[in-house]
Amino acid sequence: MMTKNQINEREQLEMLTIEQLVPQDHLVRKLDAAIDFFFIYPLVEDLYSTIGRSSIDP
């Protein structure tokens, strides 16, 4: 039988960020610090439509 306390525990939210989930010594962080990926934007610019909403980087 479910009690009121069990129901309330299921409704609780925990706010997390990517910064909290990825360890400081992770390979992805090292790559991000070592490589500047902004060179890609000019290379792919002509592949996107000029009409409509602009895209948002993830």
HELIX and SHEET records of a PDB file:
HELIX    1   1 LYS A    4  ARG A   10  1                                   7    
HELIX    2   2 ILE A   18  LEU A   21  1                                   4    
HELIX    3   3 LEU A   27  ALA A   34  1                                   8    
HELIX    4   4 PHE A   37  PHE A   39  5                                   3    
HELIX    5   5 ILE A   40  VAL A   44  1                                   5    
HELIX    6   6 GLU A   45  LEU A   47  5                                   3    
END                                                                             
